Amino acid sequence: MIGPARAPAITVRRSSCVIKSLLWKTFCHQPQWVKDVALRHPMPAAYLNPQKAIVPSRATLPIEPSKHRARTGCRARGEDEMRSSFYLTSAALACLTPGAVLAQQVDSATGNAVADAGEIIVTAQRRSERLQDVPIAITNLDSGRLAKANIQTLQDLPRIAPTLKGGNGPGTSGVRLSIRGLGSLGNSAIEPSVATFVDGVYIARPGAMYGALLDLDAIEILSGPQGTLFGRNASVGALNIRTKAPSDRFEGNVGVEAGTGDRYRLDGAINVPLGQDVALRVAGLAQLFDGYWKTTGTGGRSGVDNFAGRATLRARLSDKLTWTGRGDYTLTRGGGWQYTPLIAKSLTPATLAALTARIGAPSDLDRDDRTTNQYTAGNHVDSKHWGVSSQFDLELGDFAVKLTDSYRDWNNLEQDGDGSFLPILLLARDNFWRSKSNAHELQLSSPTDLLGGRFSFVSGVYYYHEDLRINYNFNLSPDFCRIVAPSTATAACLANPRNPAALFVFNQRTSSFAGYLQGSFKIVPSLDLTLGARYTHDDKDGSFIGRNFNPAAASIQTNETTKLSYAEGRWTYRANLAWRPSRELMLFATYSTGFKSGGFNSGNSNAALGQLRVFNPEIVKDYELGFKFQTRDRVLTFNATAFRMDVDDFQERALFGITPVVQNVGSLRQQGIEAELTVRPVEGLQLNTGIAYLDSKFKSYPNAPNIPGFTPATHDLSGFPLTFSPKLAGTSGVEYSAPVGGDMRISLRGDISYTTKYYAGTTIDGNPYTVQPGYSLLSARATLFGRDDNWSIALFGDNLADKRYCTNIAVQVFDAPLGLRNPTTGTGLRCFVGNPRTFGARLTKNF
């Protein structure tokens, strides 16, 4: 089928009350775990638990027994009777609803209850709700949509989610995720602006999510501050990722895949019931990937191999208590380098010729080239990320209590062949990252019918702790001493230690406490007022130790020993008014706040920074007006949000001497409109589009760093847009599904993502040569499904027009000593080239 299909209209008349009473009686005599299983099956939840089910209208509900009987009046019977009556119930319900799958109630561990003809259930407000009833700008991507769009990593998501942009620099630590133009590169101790959660567990460092995705149920992209329920560092949005949970049936899948760049993947999952009350799901993948680019030297492959596994055990300990335990492990290993040619127009012909003569070899200039002469020998990535979590779900009468405990460990080693991306070795870096974190959350959720059905709330307390260590070693080659070091220092450079010539060690310990409460009150049946608040207190202690062993490395790192400390408490708020004039339409207005935590500069410096390494929180205030509209038959869904985000104490690199240092530099306004439209005009056909319009400008940035080579060293960028903030970005897709020969069917899907021009520089300096022109990316997938979808064969391709674009643009390392700075044109820039045209094929077997 193509996504959620059109549901036939169903009306249950009161003349069927005898059948309904029989069905309820049959269901009532089952053990609690059987009722839970039934609730997870694709059948109308209204027949099984009418008090909790999400249904089209009250008139379609059967006559229901009392709530007390639904909870306490059932008695267990023998296993044979239980099985036969359960199958009888399922068959009867299937007869009453031919071809239809209506919305289901979903608990927090089950996640997204999405069926082809059903509603989409999300947990953006920490309880299961219809997507169309949640007054938040949400892009929901279920596992089917991710597969059909060929989404392999988080960095691929912008192809189908225009409000999100992603990219990365060399290696694994430099992952960047942004929403509405705001985000941070992950290659420092600066906190992210987009918080990432996997099964409710916070992932502290974006680099830990580098690599292939595994056995996902859905990804929710939440736009705008989510500080009340998701906390610190969700200042502009959050990624709420849910993996597939164990079910009651023995089932599984295995898939093999091959693609461009000698990419070979094997993945699978198996779900095993271990008795009446316990189920286990195990998933794993192994992917070998040589990479899209080759080198003329001995640097080896640019790709990385991925190996990942996850085990989830779910046990119903009693009728009221369920435990879910998870463990996962990911290994990423390989070359991990990226093709980064010089941008020719950033250099004059004379300067480029002088560079070639100076280093004795030509530099890469052609983005279309698949073979590079960058020095990549020694490039290596070895990243290990693992974690465990425990979740208890307890029913206390009509209230729900959830306790989540987790531990995460990310151990990352990156070695650069040459950190300057030149054809010769000048500087090799060894980067070590270690993040160990634990988080604990106790949450209390009320039923939705307090005060006669007019009030509900979610509340909780939260504790988070992280130990972070970053260690860089800088190793100089003899060519560095002859080419980069001043001529007067060549002999000293060669005579003194070069491996390492300099290093730094940064340590940070973070403890964060928070408490939150969000409540919704029905002013009248169609008008809801939601108020929420969260108090967070952060304590950070750290140290920076820098050492220089070679005078030629003085421009890289000086001697420094600094103790660091930061502590602050801060409130975040949310106020929302939602009006539902009809079931099809909801209008809402929201005011919310968020913050990105303050902290410490962790980078190297040619000057001792001392307490200049400390910076304050980044504060966001958000104002939104929006609507959500969906026809009763779900043929048309149209959601849109207009927003204005004001950012104060914006955290960005500013110049201290000649060293860029993260500081609170000014104020920023990001405002625009986000809209999503889905149309299902006929059975088997689905059209969707998403648009993100963004008007970005600095309200105040008087001392921004100037373009390297220009004077003075700073200039005023007030009125300039933020980097990675295109005026317009969008995605559009079309999908068609139809039966073919016998019991098979075919699914065809095409997607296009597009963006207008934007500044892509890693430093905000207003350099016109860092503008990435607009481009479009086209992808397609054709899938043939066997009987009952028990097997499938897919052919797919991405970037079919083979567009060459820059994910990031950075200043050439050592541009000044290499003689690249020009008072008229600026300096040399390098383009981190996006993935070229790729093709692949996949075979999947379900059982």
Protein Blocks (a to p, Z undefined) as FASTA:
>chain_A
ZZjaddddddddfklmmmmmmmmmmmmmpcfklmmmmmmpccdfklmmmmlpccfbfklp
ccdddfklmmmmpccddfklmmmmmmmmmmmmmmmmghiacdddddfknopaddfklccd
dfklopacdfklpccdcddddfklmmmnopabfklmmmmomkbccdddehjllpccdeeh
iacdfkbfbdcfbdcdeehiacfblklmgccdehifbdcddedjfklmnoghilnbccdd
ddddddfbdcddddddddehiiacddddddddebjkbccdddddddddfbjbdcfblnop
fbdcdddddddddddfbfkbccdddddddddedjkpacddddfklpcfklmmmmmmmnop
acdfbfkbcbdcbdfehiacddddddddddddddehjbccdddddddddddddddfblnl
pabdfbdcddddddddddddddddddfkgghhpaccddddddddddddddddddddfklm
mmmpcfklmmmmmmmcfbdfbdcddddddddddddddddddfblklccdddddddddddd
dddddddfbfklmmmoccdddddddddddddddddddddfbfkbccdddddddddddddd
fbdcfbdfkjmlpccdddddddddddddddfklmaccdddddddddehiacdddehjacc
dddfbdcddddddddddddfbghiacdddddddddddfbdfkgccdehiacfbdcfehia
cehiafbdcdddddddddeehjaccdddddddddddddfbfbdehpaklpccdddddddd
dddddehhlaccddddehklopacdfbdcddehklmnopacfknopaddddddddddddd
dddddZZ
